[in-house]
Amino acid sequence: MKFRRVAGALLATAGLIGTAGVSAVTATAEQPKPQASPSGARSEAAAQATANDADAQFVRMMIPHHFQALVMSRMAPSRGEDPELLALADRIDVEQDLEISMMQNWQGWHDLEVTDAEAAYQQVLQDPDLLEQMGMATPAELDQLSASTGTDFDILYLELMIEHHEGAMDMLVDVIINGNDTTLEGWATDMLTTQYTQIQQMEAMLDEKTS
């Protein structure tokens, strides 16, 4: 297992883990919809002005990153074996699908181009260096995951998703430190807490399967 990204994230976010406030779902419910009236858009102008390039770049790249988590997790029901893993994969699917919609809404609120999750993901897949940087599975690894079943699938899914989450944590730490949008900071803090907890859970599951 690889701990380099987790260790860096924990050092940078000491005090954040376990202290997130409102959940991402609640945060979404409290936000205005992107189809705001002109007067509503003007009333949000001050909030929109707080976003910076780090915020916009984070959302643009996290959307395709999340999309790969959906791709991998949606393989689990027909290939996985462990009920705990299947429940985790379903939870990741639901959470990250919702978060993609949240981030696309955020782009709409800020008059940014809304990222097409699948199209952006296909572009990222063509860049091996970017995949490595973001902790994402390569096309070959995805083919291997798709071809596996039972315990073999469970182990490979855990290995790939741990690294995937670690890559996300690097991105989340970066936007918390360098971003400027308070709504996005709250979401990122919630995502960081959730993914850190899931890494711990997946590492424990993987230890049981490989010991």
N, C-alpha and C positions, 0 to 999 in steps of 0.2 A: 504494500500500500504506500501511497505517496502522501507525505505530510507537509511538504514544503509550502503549499498554498494555505493550508489550514493554519499552520504555525504563524505565517505572516499575517493572516487575517486576525487571529486572536491577539497578537501583539498590537496591531493597529486599532483594534476595537475593544480593548480592555474596558470593562464597565458597561459595554453595550449589550453583551449576550445576556439574555434573560430579563432585560429591562425594557423591552419594546412595549409601547403603549397600546394604542388601538390597533386591532388586527387589520390586515389588508382588506378583508371583506367589508368591515365596517367603514374603513376609510373610503372605499369605493362608493358605498351607499351615501356617504355624506357629501360627495363631490358633485358639482353641477355637471350636466351632460354637455357634450361638445356642441350640440345644436342649441346653444343659448341664443336668446334674442339679441338684437343689436345693443339694446340698453344693458342687457346682462353682460355682454362681451365687454362693453366699456367699463362696467363696474369691476370686472376682473382684470383690467389692464395692469393695475399695480402689481397684482400677484403674478401675472404672466411675465412681467418685466424682471422678476427676480431670477428666472431661469438663465443658466449660462451654457457655454458650449459643452462643458463636462456633463451637464444634465442631458442635453440633447444627444450627445454621443452615446452615453450610457443606455438610454432608451432604444436608440437605433440598433445597438448591438445586442442588448439583452433580449429583444423580441425574437430574433432568430435563434439565440442561445436557448431560450425557453422552448422554442418550437421543437428543437431536437429532443428535449426531455419528453415532450408529448409523443414523438415518434418512437422513442425507446419504450416508454411506459405502455403505449398501446399495443406493443408486441406481447406484453406479459400475459394477458388472459388466455391466449391460445398456446403459449409456450412454457410459462412458468409452472412451478410445482408447489412452492412454499406458500401457504395461505397468508403468512405475515408479509412476505414479499409482494404478493398480489394486492394486498390491502394498501401497502405503501405505494406501489406503482399507481394504483387508482387515485390515491390522495395527491401524489405529485401531478398526475394528469389534471385533476380538477383544479388544484391550486394554480398551476402555471398557465393553464388555459385562461383562467380568470385574470391572472396578472398580465397576460398578453393584451387582453381587452382593456385593462386599466391603463397600460402604457400607451396603447393606441389612442385612447381617449385623451390622455395627457398631451400627446402630440397635437391632437385636434384643438384642445384648449389654447395651445400656444401657436396656432397657425403654422405648424410644421407639417411637412409631408408625412402622411400616415404610412408607416412601414407595412408592407405586405409580408406577413410572417413567413409564409412558405417560399415566396420568391426570394426573400432575403436569405433564408436558410440555404436554399440551393446555391446561391452565390458564395456563401461562406464555405460550403462544402468543397468548393474548387480551390480554396486557399489553405494548403497544409500548414503554413506558418501560423495563420490566424486560428485554425483549429487547435493547434498545440497551445497557443497563447491563452485561449479561452477554455481549455480543458475539455474540448469537445471530441466526441468519437469520430474517427475517420470513416470514409465510405467502406473501407475493408473491414473495420471493426463492426460497423453496422451490419454488413453482410454476414459476418460471423455470428453476431447476436441473433439475427433473423433465422439463421440455419440451425441454431441450437434449441434444445428442449430440456425440460426437467431440471435437474440439479445443475447441469452445464449452463443452461440459460440463466438460472438464478445467480450463479457465481459471476458470470460475465456481466450480467446486468448490474450487479452490485459494484463490481470493479469500475465499470464505465461511469455509473451514475455518481459514485464517490468523487471521481476525478472531475466530472461535469459540475457537481456542486462546488468543489474546491475552486474551479475556474470562475464560477459565479460569485463566490465570496470575494475573490480578488477584485472583481468589477464592482461589487457592492461597497466594499471598503473604499475604493477609489472615488465613487460618486458621493459617499458620505463625507469624505474629506474635502473633495475638490468641487462638488456641486454647490448650488446656491438656492435651489428650489425647496421650500420647506415641505411641501406635499410629497415630493419625490423622496426627500430625505426620510420621511416617516415610513413610506412604503419600503424603501431600501433597508431600513433598520428592521422592519418586520420580516422581510425576505431573508436577511442575514441570520436572524434568530432561528427561523424555521429551517433553513438549510443547514445551519450548524447542528441543530438537534437531529436532523435526518442523517447527516454524516455519521454522527455517533451511533445512531440506530443501525445504519447499514454496515458500519465497521464491526459492530457486535454480531450481526447476522453473518457477515462474511467470515469472521473468526470461527464461528460455530461450524460453518460448512467446510472450512479448509483445515481445521485442526485435527 
